[in-house]
């Protein structure tokens, strides 16, 4: 796989870096300093994808939590209305 194709959208993170031939470990950053421009571009795209994915996941989790809280409030209100109707 060429350096140019390894950073396509949806392929971020560790696997994409491995496909680029980037060594994973403590010396990874040092290797990037001397890396060819195509490899640096690939790593940059991979990191941008990983950051975007992490933000998307955090936003989705917040959305799900808000949805659950809203449902719990609605259920509490419905239970309160039922109790008031029985009395």
N, C-alpha and C positions, 0 to 999 in steps of 0.2 A: 504494500500500500504506500502511496506517495505521501509526502508531508502535506501536500495541499489538500488531500481528500480526508485526512484523519480528523479534521476539526469541523466537520459538517454539523449543522444544527441537530440537536437531539443525541449527539454522541459525545457529550462532555464528560469530564471526570477522569477517573483513574484509567479505565479501559482505553479511552482515547489517547491518553498520554502514553500508555504502553504501546498502542498501535503506532504512535509517532516514533517509537524507539527511545523514549525518554526514560532514563533510569529512575526508579522510585527509591527514595532513601534520603539520607542526610546530605548527600552531595548533589542532589538534583538541581538546586538553585545555582551552584557553582558551574555546573555544566551548561546551563542556559546562557551564562555570560559569554561563553565562547561558541555557542551553538550557531549553526548557519541561519540566515534570515528566514528561510522557509520553516525551519523547526521552531524558531522563536514565534513566528506568526501562528503556527499550529498550536503551540502551547498557550498563546494569548487567547485564541478563539476557544480552546478547551476550558480555560479558566473562566472566561466570560460566560460560557454555557453553564458551568458549574455554579457560578454566582447567581445567574438568572434562575436556574433550577431551584436553588436553595431559597431564594426570595419567593418564588412561586409556591413552593411547598409551605413556607411560613404563612403566606397570605391565605392559602387554602385551609390550613389548620385553624387560623383565626376565624375564617368564614364558617367552618364547621362548628367551632365552639360557640360562636354567636347564634347559630341556628339552633343548637341544643339548648342554650340558655333561653332563647325566645320560646321554644316549645315547652320547656319546663314552666315558664311563667304562664303560658296559655293553659297548660294542664292544671296548674294551681288555681287559676281563675275559674276554670270550668268546674273544678271540684268544689270551690267555694260557692258557686251558683247552685250546684246540686244540693249542697247542704242547706243553703238558704231556702230553696224550694221545698225541701222536705219538712222544714220546721213550721 
